[in-house]
């Protein structure tokens, strides 16, 4: 029984070390990658569904073909595009 407890303590200690190293080395890069991905997704939706905001870029035929893939993200995209921007938003 005591060997199992020691093995669990050692495993949890290794997890703490692993998470600390990840936080020091790769956390900021992964957050930057997620922000970049979100920006690219919003730009894609703007290009394909821009006519919802009055920016006709692509013909409606192609927009309708892509509509099933974009529907889950339209509400958050509209909210983000129509929100007031501040200088502090670009800092983070």
Phi and psi in degrees as a GROMACS rama.xvg file:
@    title "Ramachandran Plot"
@    xaxis  label "Phi"
@    yaxis  label "Psi"
@TYPE xy
-70.7282  -29.5448  UNK-2
-68.9406  -34.511  UNK-3
-65.798  -40.3087  UNK-4
-65.9885  -41.4123  UNK-5
-63.812  -40.0925  UNK-6
-65.3057  -39.031  UNK-7
-67.1385  -40.8623  UNK-8
-64.3453  -40.6491  UNK-9
-66.0986  -40.6286  UNK-10
-65.0452  -43.266  UNK-11
-66.5264  -35.498  UNK-12
-65.1725  -41.6373  UNK-13
-65.0114  -36.6519  UNK-14
-63.641  -40.861  UNK-15
-62.9202  -43.8258  UNK-16
-64.3348  -44.3432  UNK-17
-61.4922  -45.1335  UNK-18
-67.2916  -34.7435  UNK-19
-66.4244  -44.4867  UNK-20
-63.9774  -40.6842  UNK-21
-61.2249  -43.8998  UNK-22
-62.7692  -36.695  UNK-23
-77.2658  -32.2278  UNK-24
-101.408  -44.7545  UNK-25
-121.586  -7.73398  UNK-26
-63.0569  -45.1034  UNK-27
-65.2097  -38.7467  UNK-28
-65.6952  -39.5725  UNK-29
-69.0853  -36.2991  UNK-30
-66.0547  -40.7837  UNK-31
-63.9719  -38.9467  UNK-32
-65.3525  -38.9713  UNK-33
-67.3901  -39.5868  UNK-34
-63.7913  -41.7508  UNK-35
-64.0721  -42.1273  UNK-36
-62.7874  -42.4744  UNK-37
-63.4323  -40.997  UNK-38
-63.7011  -41.554  UNK-39
-66.4997  -38.1739  UNK-40
-64.6696  -42.4692  UNK-41
-67.4952  -35.7384  UNK-42
-66.5056  -40.5121  UNK-43
-61.1903  -44.2654  UNK-44
-65.8605  -37.1882  UNK-45
-62.259  -42.7021  UNK-46
-66.8194  -40.9425  UNK-47
-84.7421  -37.1489  UNK-48
-116.089  26.3086  UNK-49
-62.4124  -23.2061  UNK-50
-66.4587  -17.1615  UNK-51
-66.7657  -26.9642  UNK-52
-102.668  0.0115803  UNK-53
91.9844  20.549  UNK-54
-117  86.3286  UNK-55
-77.3384  109.989  UNK-56
-110.797  -52.435  UNK-57
-99.3186  151.52  UNK-58
-61.3368  148.144  UNK-59
-58.9938  -26.5412  UNK-60
-59.2713  -47.6473  UNK-61
-70.1072  -34.4601  UNK-62
-63.2234  -41.3266  UNK-63
-68.7082  -31.6088  UNK-64
-67.2001  -33.2742  UNK-65
-90.2776  -7.76467  UNK-66
-53.9613  -43.8921  UNK-67
-60.0887  -27.6445  UNK-68
-83.2501  -18.3872  UNK-69
-103.019  -21.1251  UNK-70
-51.442  -44.2913  UNK-71
-63.5167  -20.0613  UNK-72
-105.491  -1.98812  UNK-73
-64.8808  -42.1868  UNK-74
-62.6645  -47.3436  UNK-75
-69.7713  -32.7139  UNK-76
-65.1565  -45.3552  UNK-77
-60.7179  -43.6401  UNK-78
-61.4057  -41.4425  UNK-79
-70.5151  -39.3672  UNK-80
-72.0773  -33.8028  UNK-81
-93.5345  0.580296  UNK-82
-76.6715  147.761  UNK-83
-68.7547  137.664  UNK-84
-96.0604  149.861  UNK-85
-131.35  158.491  UNK-86
-63.5107  -34.5853  UNK-87
-67.5207  -23.092  UNK-88
-63.9816  -33.6833  UNK-89
-79.3113  -14.4768  UNK-90
-77.3069  -26.0224  UNK-91
